[in-house]
Every structure is written in C-alpha cells, then in structure tokens.
C-alpha cells in the first residue's frame, strides 16, 4: 500500500455534494456578468508537489466544478516563468511556490495576484553526489536549483549562507548555484557536471533512486513541525475581482482534488503518472513515485504563518525586493466552501482576508 501524507482541513462526508451545489459567496466582489468567462487558463508544474493540479485535471474534477467554463493549461518548470505568464495575462491562475508569489505581490505593490488556497507542504531537499557527506564538503561545488528566485533556489541560498558560504545570483561565490530546469539537472548530474541540487519531488526521489544520490538536507528539518509550504494556488487579482464565481468553482475542483488524494492513496500514484505521461511522455517508476509521495503533504491550508519567514529568506538570498505582503492572501472563497462542508477554516495569519 502506498503511503500518502495528507493534512486536509476538509471533511469527506457531504463535501463534494455541498461544493457542487454552488456555495454562494460574495467574498471577492461581484462577478462581471457583462464579460462572461468561457475559459479559465491554469498553470502548473509536472511535479508531484503539484499533485492536486495533476489529479484535478486527470480525474476531471476541475471540469466538473467549472461546468461550462473550459480549462486550458500551461506547464512550467518553476515559479518565475509562471509569474511572467500570469503578469502578462496569459494565464488566470497557477499552482506555484510561495516565493514567486511573494515576489510578484511586492513588486506590483500588492496589485498583481492573491493566494486563494494551499496545495502542498514538504517535498523538497538538497540531494548530493557520493563523497559529499556534510556541509564542509560543499566548498567549490556546483549545485542546481530549478530557477533563480524560485522557492527551492531561495531555500538553497539561505541554507548555504547559514553554513558560511557566499553565493551570488550570477553563479559565483564559494558554491556555484546554477538555476537549471529539473530534467536538465538530472542529465547534468548523470554526466558528473553537477554535484547536487535543491529540488522538489519527484526530482529528489529520481536523483536518489535512479542516480544513487543521497539527501544531505531535507528542508522539512529546517521548519517547526516539518511544515513548510511548497505549492499554493495563486490567482491574478483582476481575474479574482471580476470573476469570483469562476475562482470559487476552481477552488471547488481544487478542494475536491485534495480530498480525492486523501481518499484514494492506492490509486493516486497511477493517476499522477498518467498525468505526467500526458505532459512529458514519461512516467515515474513505482519506487520513485512512492518515495516522493511519502515526503509531501497535500492540504488546502497555505500555512500563511510561514510567509514572513519566507520574505526574510528571499531578502537574505538577494532574489526579492523589500516590501509588505499584507493582503497577499484572500481565503474567503475557500473558507466559504470549507464552512459549507462543516470543516475548520484556514487562516491568513493577518496577511489578508479569511472570513467568508
């Protein structure tokens, strides 16, 4: 039996029925009926940490929730690229890491986007080659991260600084940090051109199981109770303001996907693999996907209480501007759905709205 860590804040009994009945909520304003939406453009990554997106698409849960609104998708390697698409208006919402969400909010003065739900916690680590057994062995090495300024890139740079190493955003310093697409990271590691990488699942497990690497730092060890947000659901602010009804339907599909994962632990690996194969043409081995799922927890709670620390980390890493994140979260629609199912609400930790 596969082990899948779930920490849902939703109850199973009656949830989907309550959601699909269409919970009325004026949380984010009044929909613009003169500009009716026929399409929702959704971004996500082909990572296990984005399993709610993968499952929601593969099982038709978004399609069921959105009804006449078509879902079209764009697949990204890391957060900064997804933010570029969101900012340009090419997508309306995206599954993404917390640091790029923070960056776009601060850079836009709070005008760009809102986090409307959590998706996953955990599932990121620094994986290294044989012969690297402690932080002292990293001097002069080359390590990869998915993209400059993405959540794992920030975590890597901050951790290296805590170990006394200097890095810079151009790849210099005591340890060279080279932002690299995850699939390319695997190839470069195979060829001996990388000494390690701070990556999300399933790339951690692929490096460990397929390439014989080992985990030097599990990021969960660096956070209280091992809980740190890896993936959230971010919506373009203008879209949320104009079409809260569509965002609510998106959230219905999202919450249903998180619940589906909790209810179907034995089926989830196959569903994720089917979604990955549809996007990449490749599947993960049973050993890789099982290990990956054991290190990720899926939840609609974005763990807003960690975001001030994430801001400090981004500043220390030199990958973001200083600024306020007050207003980053709008959890009212999510909490309206949770309340309708009798579940406990999630908190914005004073960084936005959370009362339905």
Secondary structure, DSSP 8 states (H G I E B T S, - for coil): ----EE--SS-STTHHHHHHTT----TT----GGG---EEEEEEESSGGGHHHHHHHHTTHHHHHHTTSEEEEEEESSHHHHHHHHHTTS-SEEEE-HHHHHHHHHHTTT-SEEEEEEEEEE-EEEEE-TT--SGGGGTT-EEEESSTTSHHHHHHHHHHHHTT--B-TTS-BSSEEEE--HHHHHHHHHTTS-SEEEEETTHHHIIIIIH--EEEEEGGGGSGGG--EEEEEEEEHHHHHH-HHHHHHHHHHHHHHHHHHHH-HHHHHHHHHHHHHHHHS----HHHHHHHHHTEEE-S---GGGHHHHHHHHHHHT-S-----TT-EE-HHHHHHHHHTT------TTSEE---
